[in-house]
Amino acid sequence: MNYQSTRNSGLSISSAEAIVNGISVDGGLFVPEEIPSLSLDEIVSYADISYPERAAKIFSKFLTDFTDAELKYCTESAYNDKSFASASITEISHLFDGTYVLELWHGPTCAFKDMALQILPYLLTTSLKKVKIDKKVVILVATSGDTGKAALEGFADVEGTSIMVFYPEDGVSAMQKKQMTTQDGKNVSVCAVKGNFDDCQNGVKAIFTNDEVKKALAEKGLMFSSANSINWGRLAPQIIYYISAYSELVKNNEIKAGEKVNITVPTGNFGNILAAYYAKRMGLPVNKLICASNSNNVLTDFIETGIYNRNRDFYTTISPSMDILISSNLERLLYIMTGDDALIREWFGKLASEGRYKVNDDVKRQLAEDFAAGCCDDTQTEETIKRIYAKYSYTLDTHTAVAVKVYEDYRAKTGDTTKTIIASTASPYKFGTAVLEAITGSAPEDEFEKVDKLHEVSGYEVPASLAALKNKAVRFTRVIGRDEMREFVLSETDNI
Ligand SMILES: *Cc1c(COP(=O)(O)O)cnc(C)c1O
């Protein structure tokens, strides 16, 4: 199976090359040239094997240049009970009639990004060997909180790699800051930037594409790579848990083999819901994919009208990982739907120049067939957390609450009672302030008092990784200006 670029169908590279390169030189994203299929028997049979075994089987259809031994190594190294608090890696909770919450946050950083970032380092280092690149990889990450920590945990002490994370000095929560600045590992560094998330991201992009810096790195035997969500190595691992969850629901007699389910996903960059779309196209019995947004509802409008328009106000919400106006992975969906790289170049050219594009009627029809969409604001998010807690004694994080609310609205509006899987993307402990304020009306200032209080309220076990932070020494205290990032990278790479 080879990979094309969404902006150049003529390109044909292996999955290892796609993972090493991250993004295509034409600015497009890598997609497999066809979508492999899975039989219902095969899906159902996954219930009898472990999560890493399910993962290896599904990867083998996409990463055909990897050997079985390599896939076994990658999946077993990533998905085990040393990294995940749940032996089954993910957990499914029955919320209310026919509605299941798929908890994707039992990994080391308590957010669903662990599902992909725990395995990406293994996929990447294996890929480097396969394409015979004998360089150490330097991963640069700009983060608004969740991705940075998940990438640090994934890459810490992984042979042949080194990782540097930049975060906005005042732009992350106290807990997120503590998670990052206390990170263990010989190959990690973390640095605060005087600026906002965009400054960090622009700084990283500028370093990535600077020929002088690249040359300096090459002389040291190093190269850059990326861990952000446009890398195919981050998308592929997300397909697995939808198929895995379906097999478990069948085994537990919650659904019949072949019965269709809806999947609702709290969406930002469109990676997680796109993975569910891939699962559907592979043969998973799925009715609707329900795309849930917060007040930054650019995707709701797009799915309803076929017009993508980023020219709108940006809102800072209590579900910050979904505060996004450009959903990069949508490009992959539109390429799959059109198969036309010229159209993608046209539309995404317009997005860059005018901030807006309109898809054709055929794509609109396909969107309506596979997707539904909705949004809710912070007040509705808080109300949902409070109501679900009172009614079902289940504590939602803010992102998952957006998905629950949008799903309830969808069900009320359409009368569609198809059984539904709601992707739960973060532990409530990660967004304790908003969750406590929603349930009890207030939250303690101190992060660890907040953890104790949430434990009291929810009864959920405190994630060991968060509890351990309390007594952990801060290792990284550097704060630099926006224009000092390049110098920082160059001096840090002297020590690799
Ligand atoms: C990243 C993230 C999302 C959004 O996922 P996408 O794949 O970018 O759509 C939702 N919730 C949480 C908690 C996240 O960290």
The ligand as a Tripos MOL2 file, in Angstrom:
@<TRIPOS>MOLECULE
LIG
   15    15     1     0     0
SMALL
NO_CHARGES

@<TRIPOS>ATOM
      1 C1         -6.9990   17.2430   20.7350 C.3       1 LIG1
      2 C2         -8.2510   17.0960   21.5110 C.ar      1 LIG1
      3 C3         -9.5200   17.1130   20.8930 C.ar      1 LIG1
      4 C4         -9.7090   17.3320   19.3960 C.3       1 LIG1
      5 O1         -9.3080   16.2210   18.6230 O.3       1 LIG1
      6 P1         -9.0480   16.3840   17.0560 P.3       1 LIG1
      7 O2         -8.5020   15.0820   16.6130 O.co2     1 LIG1
      8 O3         -8.0420   17.5090   16.9300 O.co2     1 LIG1
      9 O4        -10.3350   16.7400   16.4120 O.co2     1 LIG1
     10 C5        -10.6500   16.9160   21.6820 C.ar      1 LIG1
     11 N1        -10.5380   16.7620   23.0230 N.ar      1 LIG1
     12 C6         -9.3380   16.7560   23.6610 C.ar      1 LIG1
     13 C7         -9.2990   16.5850   25.1420 C.3       1 LIG1
     14 C8         -8.1540   16.9170   22.9340 C.ar      1 LIG1
     15 O5         -6.9670   16.9270   23.5840 O.3       1 LIG1
@<TRIPOS>BOND
     1     1     2 1
     2     2     3 ar
     3     2    14 ar
     4     3     4 1
     5     3    10 ar
     6     4     5 1
     7     5     6 1
     8     6     7 2
     9     6     8 1
    10     6     9 1
    11    10    11 ar
    12    11    12 ar
    13    12    13 1
    14    12    14 ar
    15    14    15 1
@<TRIPOS>SUBSTRUCTURE
     1 LIG1         1 GROUP 0 **** ****
